[in-house]
Amino acid sequence: MQKDLMTRSEVLEILNIKQGTLYAYVSRGFIKTSPHPDGRRSLYFRADVERVRSRKRGRPPQSATAESTMHWGAPVVTSAITQITAGGPIYRNRSAVDMARAGVAFESVAQLLFTGTWQDNFASWSGIDTPQDVQRLLQSYPDGLRSNDIGNLLGMVALALGMRERGAAEISDGTTVTAARLLIQTMAGCLGCLQTKGRFAVRRPLEGLAAFILRASRVEPSPEALRALNGAMIVLADNELAPATFAARIAASTNADLFNCVAAAIGSHVGFSTGTATQKVETALLQSTTAKDLAQRIPLVQEYGASLFGFNHPMYPDGDPRADVILELVATLPKLGAGTRNTLEFLQNARAGLKAHPGIAIAMVTLSRALGMPDGSATAIWILSRTAGWVAHILEQRTQAFLLRPRAKFVGNVSTR
């Protein structure tokens, strides 16, 4: 496991610079620091060091530019969907954070992402029946799906829905928005599989998506719970060109159908460094939420925070507004348990003492547990919410009509043939 913080000697060696140059980088804000446990020295954020390392003086060769672009670098595709700002993502000129705070329904935001059209009033999605062959597949799973399997199950949902010519029909019949709604609601029904003696849940006619998710999770759909869940789903819907979103666009550039594109995205999202951060939060950081146990995890956050638990997102150096608004909504829930109150205090202490700003994975686990949902729910909600953004990017990539095919820079032995 790569640590998030580096010693001064490590930084000097990796950058091949003198101590005075390092101080200049720090004073100019290029490299942020964190106090060393001994109180006398400083540690340096690895992400900042790597960013400085990737910079080249003068105009780099084209191949070097392309290579650095792939590592938190310059834009690689044009998009009119989401703009990343210090205040959070902006979806088609509407602030995701503002919409989450205003109590907007997720369905309205999904429609905005899909079509660019804004609905002032919430319009519940019309009834769409999950095909019987897919229902049988999902109902065949044993009770009590393991929480770390939910991402794989949702990937299977995408592939299963694309079978029996449904994927081909999505392209030929122009039913992408309907297919996207079907996909998201079927994923939502899978949250029922996480319950003990749980089963795949079927959405009721005109039932709101947040209400459906809560019912499938056996949670009382109070107004506060609905507002918190809708808000979380809104800020999760898109975050520009995240790895899974890029995977969806690559698949779309090959003219793959919607279901295969989303399956490609899910396969990327559940990687150890991205979507499964929720599992690491559940099993390590917040395994116990007593005040004593959480206090003992402060050194763990300091040493491994960003890479292991998702603190300090590189795109939001002053704190992730998406996570902040989710935690704000958690605090509004009635009858918060002691574990949730302890968690909120722990996160505030980490922010104040270590400048460790919580990320989406931490916020989502805190929310799902505050609502009384089983572990694995945060992963599922993240995926089904982000599907709205993936669909928007798939549609946009189709209009651009070119194949996303980077070239590799060969560094092996040159053949003489």
C-alpha positions as CSV (number, residue, x, y, z in Angstrom):
1,M,0.0,0.0,0.0
2,Q,1.5,3.3,-1.1
3,K,1.5,5.9,1.6
4,D,0.0,9.4,1.0
5,L,2.7,11.2,2.9
6,M,6.5,11.4,2.1
7,T,9.5,12.4,4.2
8,R,11.7,15.3,3.1
9,S,14.5,12.9,2.0
10,E,12.1,10.9,-0.1
11,V,10.9,14.1,-1.9
12,L,14.4,15.4,-2.5
13,E,15.4,12.1,-4.0
14,I,12.3,11.5,-6.2
15,L,12.4,15.1,-7.5
16,N,16.2,15.3,-7.7
17,I,16.2,18.8,-6.2
18,K,17.9,20.7,-3.3
19,Q,16.3,21.5,0.0
20,G,15.8,25.2,-0.9
21,T,13.9,24.3,-4.0
22,L,11.6,22.1,-2.0
23,Y,10.9,25.0,0.4
24,A,10.1,27.2,-2.6
25,Y,7.6,24.6,-3.9
26,V,5.9,24.5,-0.5
27,S,5.8,28.3,-0.1
28,R,4.3,28.7,-3.5
29,G,1.6,26.1,-2.7
30,F,2.8,23.5,-5.2
31,I,3.3,20.9,-2.5
32,K,1.2,20.8,0.7
33,T,2.6,19.6,4.0
34,S,1.3,17.8,7.1
35,P,2.8,17.8,10.6
36,H,5.1,14.8,11.4
37,P,4.0,12.8,14.5
38,D,7.2,14.0,16.3
39,G,5.9,17.6,16.0
40,R,9.3,18.9,14.7
41,R,9.3,18.0,11.0
42,S,6.9,18.1,8.1
43,L,5.6,15.4,5.8
44,Y,4.7,16.1,2.1
45,F,1.6,15.0,0.2
46,R,2.6,12.4,-2.4
47,A,-0.1,13.5,-4.9
48,D,1.5,17.0,-5.0
49,V,5.0,15.6,-5.3
50,E,3.9,13.4,-8.2
51,R,2.2,16.4,-9.9
52,V,5.4,18.5,-9.7
53,R,7.4,15.5,-10.9
54,S,5.2,15.2,-14.0
55,R,5.8,18.8,-15.1
56,K,8.5,19.3,-17.7
57,R,10.4,22.5,-18.5
58,G,9.8,24.0,-21.9
59,R,7.6,22.4,-24.5
60,P,7.6,18.6,-24.1
61,P,7.5,16.1,-27.0
62,Q,4.0,15.1,-28.1
63,S,4.3,11.6,-26.6
64,A,5.3,13.1,-23.2
65,T,2.4,15.5,-23.3
66,A,0.0,12.6,-24.1
67,E,1.4,10.4,-21.3
68,S,1.2,13.1,-18.7
69,T,-2.3,14.0,-19.7
70,M,-3.5,10.6,-18.7
71,H,-2.3,11.2,-15.1
72,W,-4.5,14.0,-13.7
73,G,-3.4,16.1,-16.6
74,A,-4.9,18.2,-19.3
75,P,-8.3,17.5,-20.8
76,V,-8.4,14.7,-23.3
77,V,-12.0,15.0,-24.7
78,T,-14.4,17.9,-25.0
79,S,-17.7,17.7,-23.0
80,A,-20.6,20.0,-22.3
81,I,-22.0,17.8,-19.4
82,T,-20.1,18.6,-16.2
83,Q,-17.7,21.4,-15.1
84,I,-15.6,20.8,-12.0
85,T,-15.4,23.9,-9.7
86,A,-14.2,24.5,-6.2
87,G,-17.9,24.5,-5.2
88,G,-18.5,21.1,-6.7
89,P,-19.6,19.8,-10.1
90,I,-21.9,21.9,-12.3
91,Y,-24.3,19.8,-14.5
92,R,-25.2,21.6,-17.7
93,N,-24.9,25.0,-15.9
94,R,-26.7,23.8,-12.7
95,S,-24.9,23.3,-9.4
96,A,-25.1,19.7,-8.2
97,V,-24.5,20.9,-4.6
98,D,-27.2,23.6,-4.8
99,M,-29.7,21.1,-6.2
100,A,-28.9,18.6,-3.4
101,R,-29.5,21.3,-0.8
102,A,-32.7,22.4,-2.4
103,G,-34.3,18.9,-2.1
104,V,-34.5,18.2,-5.8
105,A,-35.5,14.7,-6.9
106,F,-32.7,12.6,-8.5
107,E,-35.0,11.8,-11.4
108,S,-35.0,15.4,-12.5
109,V,-31.3,15.6,-12.4
110,A,-30.9,12.4,-14.3
111,Q,-33.2,13.8,-17.0
112,L,-31.1,17.0,-17.1
113,L,-28.0,14.9,-17.7
114,F,-29.6,12.6,-20.3
115,T,-31.3,15.3,-22.4
116,G,-30.2,18.7,-21.2
117,T,-33.9,19.5,-20.3
118,W,-34.7,20.7,-16.8
119,Q,-38.0,19.8,-15.2
120,D,-39.1,22.3,-12.5
121,N,-41.5,19.9,-11.0
122,F,-40.6,16.3,-10.1
123,A,-42.0,13.9,-12.7
124,S,-41.9,10.3,-11.5
125,W,-40.7,7.8,-14.0
126,S,-43.4,5.9,-15.7
127,G,-43.7,2.2,-15.0
128,I,-41.0,0.0,-16.7
129,D,-41.1,-3.7,-16.0
130,T,-37.8,-5.4,-15.5
131,P,-37.8,-8.3,-18.0
132,Q,-38.8,-11.6,-16.5
133,D,-35.6,-13.4,-17.6
134,V,-33.6,-10.8,-15.6
135,Q,-35.9,-11.0,-12.6
136,R,-35.5,-14.8,-12.5
137,L,-31.7,-14.4,-12.7
138,L,-31.7,-11.9,-9.8
139,Q,-34.2,-13.9,-7.7
140,S,-32.0,-17.0,-8.0
141,Y,-29.3,-15.6,-5.8
142,P,-29.3,-16.9,-2.2
143,D,-30.5,-14.7,0.6
144,G,-28.0,-12.3,2.1
145,L,-25.7,-11.3,-0.8
146,R,-22.2,-10.5,0.4
147,S,-21.6,-6.7,0.5
148,N,-18.5,-7.0,-1.5
149,D,-20.3,-8.7,-4.3
150,I,-22.9,-6.0,-5.0
151,G,-20.8,-4.2,-7.6
152,N,-20.3,-7.5,-9.6
153,L,-24.1,-8.1,-9.3
154,L,-24.9,-4.7,-10.8
155,G,-22.4,-5.4,-13.6
156,M,-24.4,-8.6,-14.3
157,V,-27.6,-6.6,-14.4
158,A,-26.2,-4.4,-17.1
159,L,-25.1,-7.3,-19.2
160,A,-28.3,-9.3,-18.6
161,L,-30.5,-6.4,-19.6
162,G,-28.6,-6.1,-22.9
163,M,-29.4,-9.8,-23.8
164,R,-32.3,-11.0,-26.0
165,E,-31.7,-8.2,-28.5
166,R,-32.5,-5.5,-26.0
167,G,-29.1,-4.0,-26.5
168,A,-29.4,-3.9,-30.2
169,A,-32.9,-2.4,-29.9
170,E,-31.6,0.4,-27.7
171,I,-29.5,1.6,-30.6
172,S,-31.8,0.9,-33.5
173,D,-35.0,2.1,-31.9
174,G,-33.6,5.1,-30.2
175,T,-34.8,4.1,-26.7
176,T,-31.7,5.1,-24.8
177,V,-33.5,7.1,-22.1
178,T,-36.0,4.4,-21.4
179,A,-33.2,1.8,-21.3
180,A,-31.3,4.0,-18.8
181,R,-34.3,4.3,-16.6
182,L,-34.8,0.5,-16.7
183,L,-31.2,-0.1,-15.9
184,I,-31.2,2.3,-12.9
185,Q,-34.4,1.0,-11.4
186,T,-33.3,-2.6,-11.8
187,M,-30.0,-1.8,-10.0
188,A,-32.1,-0.1,-7.2
189,G,-34.1,-3.4,-6.7
190,C,-30.8,-5.2,-6.1
191,L,-30.4,-3.4,-2.8
192,G,-33.0,-5.8,-1.5
193,C,-30.5,-8.6,-2.0
194,L,-28.2,-7.2,0.7
195,Q,-30.8,-7.8,3.4
196,T,-30.8,-11.0,5.5
197,K,-33.4,-13.1,3.9
198,G,-33.7,-10.4,1.3
199,R,-34.7,-10.7,-2.3
200,F,-34.7,-8.6,-5.5
201,A,-37.3,-5.8,-5.1
202,V,-39.7,-4.7,-7.8
203,R,-40.5,-1.0,-8.2
204,R,-44.1,0.0,-7.7
205,P,-45.9,2.1,-10.4
206,L,-44.8,5.8,-10.2
207,E,-42.7,5.1,-7.0
208,G,-39.9,7.6,-6.6
209,L,-36.5,6.1,-6.9
210,A,-35.3,7.2,-3.5
211,A,-38.5,5.8,-1.9
212,F,-37.9,2.6,-3.8
213,I,-34.4,2.2,-2.6
214,L,-35.4,2.9,1.0
215,R,-38.3,0.3,0.8
216,A,-36.0,-2.3,-0.7
217,S,-33.6,-1.6,2.2
218,R,-36.4,-1.8,4.8
219,V,-35.9,1.8,5.8
220,E,-38.8,4.1,6.8
221,P,-39.0,6.7,3.9
222,S,-39.2,9.8,6.2
223,P,-39.0,13.2,4.5
224,E,-35.6,13.7,5.9
225,A,-34.4,10.3,4.7
226,L,-35.8,10.9,1.2
227,R,-34.1,14.4,1.1
228,A,-30.8,13.0,2.2
229,L,-30.8,10.1,-0.2
230,N,-31.9,12.2,-3.2
231,G,-29.2,14.8,-2.3
232,A,-26.5,12.1,-2.1
233,M,-27.5,10.6,-5.4
234,I,-27.5,14.0,-7.1
235,V,-23.9,14.8,-6.2
236,L,-22.8,11.3,-7.1
237,A,-24.4,11.4,-10.6
238,D,-21.3,12.7,-12.4
239,N,-17.8,13.9,-11.7
240,E,-16.5,14.7,-15.2
241,L,-14.0,12.2,-16.7
242,A,-13.5,9.7,-13.8
243,P,-11.8,6.4,-14.9
244,A,-15.2,4.6,-15.1
245,T,-16.7,7.4,-17.1
246,F,-13.7,7.3,-19.5
247,A,-14.2,3.5,-19.9
248,A,-17.9,4.1,-20.7
249,R,-16.9,6.7,-23.4
250,I,-14.3,4.4,-24.9
251,A,-16.9,1.6,-25.2
252,A,-19.4,4.1,-26.7
253,S,-16.8,5.2,-29.2
254,T,-16.9,1.6,-30.6
255,N,-20.7,1.9,-31.0
256,A,-21.4,-0.6,-28.2
257,D,-24.9,-0.5,-26.9
258,L,-25.8,1.3,-23.6
259,F,-25.8,-1.9,-21.5
260,N,-22.3,-2.9,-22.6
261,C,-21.0,0.6,-22.1
262,V,-22.4,0.7,-18.5
263,A,-21.0,-2.8,-17.8
264,A,-17.6,-1.5,-18.9
265,A,-17.9,1.5,-16.6
266,I,-18.9,-0.7,-13.6
267,G,-16.0,-3.0,-14.2
268,S,-13.7,0.0,-13.9
269,H,-15.6,1.6,-11.0
270,V,-15.2,-1.4,-8.7
271,G,-11.4,-1.4,-8.9
272,F,-9.5,-1.4,-5.7
273,S,-8.5,2.3,-6.1
274,T,-11.9,3.7,-6.8
275,G,-15.4,2.4,-6.1
276,T,-14.4,-0.2,-3.5
277,A,-13.2,2.5,-1.2
278,T,-16.6,2.2,0.4
279,Q,-15.7,-1.4,1.4
280,K,-12.5,-0.3,3.0
281,V,-14.3,2.4,4.9
282,E,-16.8,-0.2,6.2
283,T,-14.3,-2.8,7.1
284,A,-11.4,-0.7,8.4
285,L,-12.0,3.0,9.0
286,L,-15.5,2.7,10.4
287,Q,-15.5,-1.0,11.4
288,S,-16.2,0.2,14.9
289,T,-17.8,3.6,15.6
290,T,-17.2,3.9,19.3
291,A,-15.6,7.2,20.3
292,K,-12.5,5.3,21.7
293,D,-12.0,3.2,18.6
294,L,-12.4,6.1,16.2
295,A,-9.9,8.2,18.1
296,Q,-7.3,5.4,17.6
297,R,-7.8,5.7,13.8
298,I,-6.5,9.2,13.6
299,P,-2.9,8.0,13.0
300,L,-4.2,5.6,10.3
301,V,-5.9,8.5,8.5
302,Q,-2.7,10.6,8.7
303,E,-0.6,7.9,7.1
304,Y,-2.9,6.2,4.6
305,G,-5.9,8.5,4.4
306,A,-6.3,9.5,0.7
307,S,-5.1,6.3,-0.9
308,L,-6.9,3.9,1.4
309,F,-10.1,5.8,2.5
310,G,-10.6,8.6,0.0
311,F,-9.7,11.7,2.0
312,N,-8.4,14.8,0.1
313,H,-9.7,14.2,-3.4
314,P,-7.1,15.7,-5.8
315,M,-9.7,17.6,-7.7
316,Y,-11.0,19.3,-4.5
317,P,-7.9,20.3,-2.6
318,D,-9.8,22.5,-0.1
319,G,-12.4,19.8,0.6
320,D,-14.9,17.8,-1.4
321,P,-18.2,19.8,-1.5
322,R,-20.1,16.6,-2.6
323,A,-19.0,14.8,0.6
324,D,-19.7,17.9,2.7
325,V,-23.3,18.2,1.6
326,I,-23.9,14.5,2.2
327,L,-22.6,14.8,5.7
328,E,-24.7,18.0,6.2
329,L,-27.8,16.0,5.2
330,V,-26.8,13.1,7.5
331,A,-26.8,15.7,10.4
332,T,-30.4,16.6,9.6
333,L,-31.7,13.0,10.1
334,P,-33.9,12.5,13.1
335,K,-32.7,10.2,16.0
336,L,-29.1,9.9,15.0
337,G,-27.5,6.9,16.7
338,A,-24.4,7.2,18.8
339,G,-22.3,5.6,16.1
340,T,-23.3,8.2,13.6
341,R,-22.7,11.1,16.0
342,N,-19.3,9.7,16.9
343,T,-18.4,9.3,13.2
344,L,-19.4,13.0,12.4
345,E,-17.2,14.2,15.3
346,F,-14.3,12.0,14.2
347,L,-14.5,13.4,10.7
348,Q,-14.6,16.9,12.0
349,N,-11.5,16.2,14.2
350,A,-9.6,14.7,11.2
351,R,-10.4,17.8,9.1
352,A,-9.4,20.3,11.8
353,G,-6.3,18.5,13.1
354,L,-4.9,16.8,10.0
355,K,-6.5,18.8,7.2
356,A,-8.0,15.5,6.1
357,H,-11.1,16.3,4.1
358,P,-13.5,13.3,3.9
359,G,-14.4,12.1,0.4
360,I,-17.5,10.5,-1.1
361,A,-16.8,6.9,0.1
362,I,-16.7,8.0,3.7
363,A,-19.7,10.3,3.4
364,M,-21.8,7.5,1.7
365,V,-21.0,4.9,4.3
366,T,-21.9,7.4,7.0
367,L,-25.2,8.1,5.3
368,S,-26.1,4.5,4.6
369,R,-25.4,3.5,8.1
370,A,-27.2,6.5,9.6
371,L,-30.3,5.3,7.6
372,G,-30.0,1.8,8.9
373,M,-29.0,0.3,5.5
374,P,-26.7,-2.8,5.4
375,D,-23.0,-2.6,4.3
376,G,-22.7,-2.7,0.5
377,S,-25.5,-0.2,0.1
378,A,-23.1,2.8,-0.3
379,T,-21.4,1.0,-3.2
380,A,-24.7,0.2,-4.9
381,I,-26.1,3.7,-4.6
382,W,-22.9,5.2,-5.9
383,I,-23.0,2.9,-9.0
384,L,-26.7,3.4,-9.8
385,S,-26.4,7.2,-9.3
386,R,-23.3,7.5,-11.4
387,T,-25.1,5.5,-14.2
388,A,-27.0,8.7,-14.9
389,G,-23.7,10.5,-15.7
390,W,-22.3,7.5,-17.6
391,V,-25.4,7.5,-19.9
392,A,-25.0,11.2,-20.5
393,H,-21.3,10.7,-21.5
394,I,-22.3,7.7,-23.7
395,L,-24.8,9.8,-25.6
396,E,-22.3,12.7,-26.0
397,Q,-19.6,10.4,-27.2
398,R,-21.9,9.0,-29.9
399,T,-22.5,12.4,-31.3
400,Q,-18.7,13.0,-31.5
401,A,-18.4,10.0,-33.8
402,F,-14.8,9.1,-33.4
403,L,-13.0,6.1,-32.0
404,L,-11.1,6.7,-28.7
405,R,-7.9,4.8,-29.4
406,P,-4.7,6.1,-27.7
407,R,-1.3,4.9,-28.9
408,A,1.3,3.1,-26.7
409,K,4.9,4.2,-26.4
410,F,6.9,1.1,-26.9
411,V,9.9,0.8,-24.6
412,G,11.0,-2.8,-25.1
413,N,13.8,-4.1,-27.4
414,V,13.4,-3.0,-30.9
415,S,13.0,-5.8,-33.4
416,T,15.6,-5.9,-36.2
417,R,13.2,-7.7,-38.6
